Amino acid sequence: MEYYSGQPDMTCDNQINETGDSDALSLRQSRPVEAIERLMDAVLSHATLYKLPARRFIEFPLEEIWLVYNGNACVYREQGRQLTFISTAPLILGVKNIFYPPTEAFIIEFQEVSEVWRIPLIKFTEIIDHHELWKELAHLMSFYFVSVLENSFRLIKRNDYEVIKLLIHEYDSLSEGVKKKTTLAKYIVEKGLISRSNTARILSILNKYGYITIVRGSLIDIDYLPEIL
């Protein structure tokens, strides 16, 4: 088990609300829980249990499949250290590597101590083939791909203000517990990948003219966000 010594540019510590659900970077499509459970049941007896610590950055071994039974997992690209997605257990990590030779390492972070069952990728594939569970695997992979694409399309072809406007509403919908952990500006910079200077400039204008009310970095109220700034 290799722990990652670096600090990702964007962390998911503040992206998960108090109920354990995740927000815009989450896998938000209807999760194929039945397919996931059937896959897990078939391979569990061949897997090895590990308890992984909370809030440690772990390099994901590309030759393995991980079965996650509890907690929230945040997945980062090692190159660029960008948060890719967040998901809540049950989930299976590493299935993409069955069909596509791994070309890039990933970093995993769990938000709480988590039980993870690890199985070699080759063994996982043999079991899926033996039990003819390719339909369930296809359902799972489709869920991952569509969900990640959904998140990408949210931000593509938008200017900075359009992204900030979207994220202001998103931040406002978060639980009070999450909002206490991060300022509005920090949330926008991390989620929207917008520069701090431009984020500060736009928020200052919106606050100055009464479109929003910000006190000590916290969003207090939204009056109205104009279409164009």
One Martini backbone bead per residue (centre of mass of N, CA, C, O) as a GRO file, in nm:
protein
  229
    1MET     BB    1   0.091   0.039   0.027
    2GLU     BB    2   0.060   0.366  -0.111
    3TYR     BB    3   0.137   0.684  -0.009
    4TYR     BB    4   0.060   1.010  -0.075
    5SER     BB    5   0.259   1.306  -0.037
    6GLY     BB    6   0.080   1.485  -0.171
    7GLN     BB    7  -0.134   1.771  -0.260
    8PRO     BB    8  -0.410   1.830  -0.381
    9ASP     BB    9  -0.556   2.101  -0.534
   10MET     BB   10  -0.832   1.933  -0.488
   11THR     BB   11  -1.062   1.875  -0.244
   12CYS     BB   12  -1.335   1.673  -0.076
   13ASP     BB   13  -1.401   1.756   0.220
   14ASN     BB   14  -1.629   1.990   0.119
   15GLN     BB   15  -1.823   1.798  -0.086
   16ILE     BB   16  -1.967   1.666   0.171
   17ASN     BB   17  -2.236   1.608   0.333
   18GLU     BB   18  -2.395   1.512   0.630
   19THR     BB   19  -2.539   1.256   0.475
   20GLY     BB   20  -2.308   1.148   0.250
   21ASP     BB   21  -2.346   1.322   0.018
   22SER     BB   22  -2.278   1.438  -0.305
   23ASP     BB   23  -2.224   1.663  -0.544
   24ALA     BB   24  -2.129   1.777  -0.855
   25LEU     BB   25  -1.892   1.544  -0.860
   26SER     BB   26  -2.081   1.336  -0.857
   27LEU     BB   27  -2.262   1.041  -0.895
   28ARG     BB   28  -2.592   1.128  -1.015
   29GLN     BB   29  -2.693   0.893  -1.112
   30SER     BB   30  -2.852   0.611  -1.111
   31ARG     BB   31  -2.757   0.366  -0.916
   32PRO     BB   32  -2.640   0.024  -0.972
   33VAL     BB   33  -2.681  -0.158  -0.707
   34GLU     BB   34  -2.753  -0.442  -0.804
   35ALA     BB   35  -2.502  -0.483  -0.982
   36ILE     BB   36  -2.291  -0.435  -0.764
   37GLU     BB   37  -2.381  -0.664  -0.569
   38ARG     BB   38  -2.341  -0.901  -0.767
   39LEU     BB   39  -2.040  -0.860  -0.807
   40MET     BB   40  -1.953  -0.876  -0.513
   41ASP     BB   41  -2.065  -1.159  -0.443
   42ALA     BB   42  -1.885  -1.317  -0.654
   43VAL     BB   43  -1.581  -1.201  -0.534
   44LEU     BB   44  -1.540  -1.187  -0.220
   45SER     BB   45  -1.399  -1.473  -0.156
   46HIS     BB   46  -1.127  -1.354  -0.330
   47ALA     BB   47  -1.082  -1.137  -0.121
   48THR     BB   48  -0.911  -0.871   0.062
   49LEU     BB   49  -0.900  -0.721   0.367
   50TYR     BB   50  -0.906  -0.361   0.425
   51LYS     BB   51  -0.811  -0.091   0.636
   52LEU     BB   52  -0.865   0.248   0.571
   53PRO     BB   53  -0.782   0.555   0.615
   54ALA     BB   54  -0.851   0.874   0.678
   55ARG     BB   55  -0.734   1.125   0.486
   56ARG     BB   56  -0.566   0.956   0.273
   57PHE     BB   57  -0.333   0.932   0.011
   58ILE     BB   58  -0.387   0.676  -0.236
   59GLU     BB   59  -0.241   0.463  -0.445
   60PHE     BB   60  -0.374   0.307  -0.710
   61PRO     BB   61  -0.375  -0.020  -0.805
   62LEU     BB   62  -0.398  -0.118  -1.141
   63GLU     BB   63  -0.409  -0.450  -1.069
   64GLU     BB   64  -0.684  -0.376  -0.923
   65ILE     BB   65  -0.978  -0.436  -0.723
   66TRP     BB   66  -1.228  -0.241  -0.549
   67LEU     BB   67  -1.432  -0.296  -0.259
   68VAL     BB   68  -1.680  -0.072  -0.134
   69TYR     BB   69  -1.884  -0.065   0.176
   70ASN     BB   70  -1.787   0.223   0.291
   71GLY     BB   71  -1.831   0.541   0.234
   72ASN     BB   72  -1.622   0.792   0.081
   73ALA     BB   73  -1.492   0.841  -0.250
   74CYS     BB   74  -1.198   1.002  -0.382
   75VAL     BB   75  -1.092   1.091  -0.715
   76TYR     BB   76  -0.766   1.132  -0.859
   77ARG     BB   77  -0.546   1.270  -1.056
   78GLU     BB   78  -0.212   1.267  -1.064
   79GLN     BB   79  -0.221   1.437  -1.309
   80GLY     BB   80  -0.282   1.753  -1.168
   81ARG     BB   81  -0.461   1.688  -0.920
   82GLN     BB   82  -0.766   1.610  -1.001
   83LEU     BB   83  -1.088   1.603  -0.930
   84THR     BB   84  -1.316   1.366  -1.059
   85PHE     BB   85  -1.471   1.197  -0.818
   86ILE     BB   86  -1.765   1.107  -0.626
   87SER     BB   87  -1.852   0.835  -0.394
   88THR     BB   88  -2.080   0.601  -0.263
   89ALA     BB   89  -2.143   0.342  -0.102
   90PRO     BB   90  -2.141   0.112  -0.313
   91LEU     BB   91  -1.822   0.025  -0.481
   92ILE     BB   92  -1.618  -0.001  -0.785
   93LEU     BB   93  -1.268  -0.010  -0.844
   94GLY     BB   94  -1.102  -0.049  -1.175
   95VAL     BB   95  -1.276  -0.146  -1.432
   96LYS     BB   96  -1.142   0.004  -1.672
   97ASN     BB   97  -0.878  -0.188  -1.678
   98ILE     BB   98  -0.999  -0.430  -1.835
   99PHE     BB   99  -1.005  -0.265  -2.133
  100TYR     BB  100  -0.785  -0.046  -2.037
  101PRO     BB  101  -0.482   0.036  -2.031
  102PRO     BB  102  -0.303   0.175  -1.798
  103THR     BB  103  -0.183   0.536  -1.808
  104GLU     BB  104  -0.293   0.633  -1.516
  105ALA     BB  105  -0.281   0.750  -1.211
  106PHE     BB  106  -0.446   0.720  -0.890
  107ILE     BB  107  -0.618   0.888  -0.625
  108ILE     BB  108  -0.725   0.801  -0.295
  109GLU     BB  109  -1.001   0.916  -0.079
  110PHE     BB  110  -1.119   0.880   0.250
  111GLN     BB  111  -1.359   1.012   0.488
  112GLU     BB  112  -1.327   0.728   0.623
  113VAL     BB  113  -1.304   0.450   0.765
  114SER     BB  114  -1.242   0.170   0.541
  115GLU     BB  115  -1.376  -0.110   0.375
  116VAL     BB  116  -1.154  -0.305   0.166
  117TRP     BB  117  -1.171  -0.515  -0.115
  118ARG     BB  118  -0.907  -0.701  -0.265
  119ILE     BB  119  -0.849  -0.775  -0.621
  120PRO     BB  120  -0.736  -0.906  -0.882
  121LEU     BB  121  -0.798  -0.830  -1.200
  122ILE     BB  122  -0.784  -1.114  -1.326
  123LYS     BB  123  -0.974  -1.257  -1.124
  124PHE     BB  124  -1.220  -1.083  -1.168
  125THR     BB  125  -1.255  -1.152  -1.469
  126GLU     BB  126  -1.291  -1.459  -1.439
  127ILE     BB  127  -1.551  -1.446  -1.266
  128ILE     BB  128  -1.728  -1.285  -1.458
  129ASP     BB  129  -1.712  -1.498  -1.684
  130HIS     BB  130  -1.817  -1.747  -1.528
  131HIS     BB  131  -2.100  -1.580  -1.435
  132GLU     BB  132  -2.203  -1.386  -1.649
  133LEU     BB  133  -2.146  -1.041  -1.567
  134TRP     BB  134  -2.134  -0.830  -1.810
  135LYS     BB  135  -2.393  -0.665  -1.777
  136GLU     BB  136  -2.326  -0.547  -1.498
  137LEU     BB  137  -2.061  -0.416  -1.584
  138ALA     BB  138  -2.180  -0.232  -1.805
  139HIS     BB  139  -2.363  -0.074  -1.616
  140LEU     BB  140  -2.139   0.042  -1.438
  141MET     BB  141  -1.969   0.184  -1.659
  142SER     BB  142  -2.191   0.367  -1.765
  143PHE     BB  143  -2.230   0.521  -1.506
  144TYR     BB  144  -1.950   0.645  -1.491
  145PHE     BB  145  -1.932   0.787  -1.769
  146VAL     BB  146  -2.190   0.961  -1.754
  147SER     BB  147  -2.120   1.112  -1.489
  148VAL     BB  148  -1.857   1.246  -1.580
  149LEU     BB  149  -1.978   1.390  -1.825
  150GLU     BB  150  -2.183   1.560  -1.674
  151ASN     BB  151  -1.972   1.729  -1.527
  152SER     BB  152  -1.824   1.842  -1.775
  153PHE     BB  153  -2.077   1.986  -1.909
  154ARG     BB  154  -2.121   2.203  -1.690
  155LEU     BB  155  -1.833   2.371  -1.774
  156ILE     BB  156  -1.853   2.383  -2.063
  157LYS     BB  157  -1.866   2.674  -2.238
  158ARG     BB  158  -1.793   2.872  -1.996
  159ASN     BB  159  -1.770   3.138  -1.827
  160ASP     BB  160  -1.681   3.255  -1.528
  161TYR     BB  161  -1.958   3.368  -1.444
  162GLU     BB  162  -2.132   3.120  -1.505
  163VAL     BB  163  -1.988   2.939  -1.303
  164ILE     BB  164  -2.025   3.113  -1.049
  165LYS     BB  165  -2.331   3.117  -1.053
  166LEU     BB  166  -2.367   2.815  -1.023
  167LEU     BB  167  -2.191   2.790  -0.749
  168ILE     BB  168  -2.361   2.969  -0.570
  169HIS     BB  169  -2.612   2.790  -0.571
  170GLU     BB  170  -2.470   2.537  -0.475
  171TYR     BB  171  -2.364   2.647  -0.207
  172ASP     BB  172  -2.647   2.731  -0.091
  173SER     BB  173  -2.745   2.412  -0.084
  174LEU     BB  174  -2.580   2.352   0.139
  175SER     BB  175  -2.496   2.269   0.429
  176GLU     BB  176  -2.402   2.430   0.712
  177GLY     BB  177  -2.162   2.246   0.785
  178VAL     BB  178  -2.009   2.288   0.517
  179LYS     BB  179  -2.002   2.606   0.504
  180LYS     BB  180  -1.817   2.631   0.763
  181LYS     BB  181  -1.550   2.499   0.607
  182THR     BB  182  -1.609   2.714   0.366
  183THR     BB  183  -1.579   2.939   0.139
  184LEU     BB  184  -1.700   3.065  -0.143
  185ALA     BB  185  -1.433   3.119  -0.292
  186LYS     BB  186  -1.301   2.841  -0.246
  187TYR     BB  187  -1.519   2.674  -0.382
  188ILE     BB  188  -1.489   2.801  -0.665
  189VAL     BB  189  -1.191   2.746  -0.717
  190GLU     BB  190  -1.209   2.431  -0.685
  191LYS     BB  191  -1.463   2.367  -0.874
  192GLY     BB  192  -1.401   2.584  -1.129
  193LEU     BB  193  -1.105   2.661  -1.193
  194ILE     BB  194  -1.060   2.955  -1.080
  195SER     BB  195  -0.924   3.229  -1.018
  196ARG     BB  196  -0.886   3.420  -0.743
  197SER     BB  197  -0.902   3.703  -0.871
  198ASN     BB  198  -1.168   3.661  -1.034
  199THR     BB  199  -1.343   3.572  -0.803
  200ALA     BB  200  -1.308   3.826  -0.629
  201ARG     BB  201  -1.413   4.032  -0.836
  202ILE     BB  202  -1.701   3.917  -0.881
  203LEU     BB  203  -1.792   3.909  -0.583
  204SER     BB  204  -1.752   4.210  -0.529
  205ILE     BB  205  -1.964   4.312  -0.727
  206LEU     BB  206  -2.211   4.156  -0.619
  207ASN     BB  207  -2.189   4.277  -0.331
  208LYS     BB  208  -2.190   4.585  -0.391
  209TYR     BB  209  -2.485   4.560  -0.561
  210GLY     BB  210  -2.672   4.334  -0.397
  211TYR     BB  211  -2.692   4.039  -0.514
  212ILE     BB  212  -2.511   3.973  -0.268
  213THR     BB  213  -2.420   3.839   0.065
  214ILE     BB  214  -2.105   3.896   0.231
  215VAL     BB  215  -1.958   3.750   0.537
  216ARG     BB  216  -1.656   3.653   0.597
  217GLY     BB  217  -1.700   3.460   0.322
  218SER     BB  218  -2.005   3.429   0.365
  219LEU     BB  219  -2.311   3.329   0.253
  220ILE     BB  220  -2.623   3.492   0.321
  221ASP     BB  221  -2.735   3.609   0.031
  222ILE     BB  222  -2.975   3.598  -0.247
  223ASP     BB  223  -3.125   3.807  -0.475
  224TYR     BB  224  -2.962   3.847  -0.768
  225LEU     BB  225  -2.854   3.706  -1.085
  226PRO     BB  226  -2.727   3.810  -1.352
  227GLU     BB  227  -2.670   3.714  -1.672
  228ILE     BB  228  -2.486   3.973  -1.691
  229LEU     BB  229  -2.158   4.137  -1.592
   0.00000   0.00000   0.00000
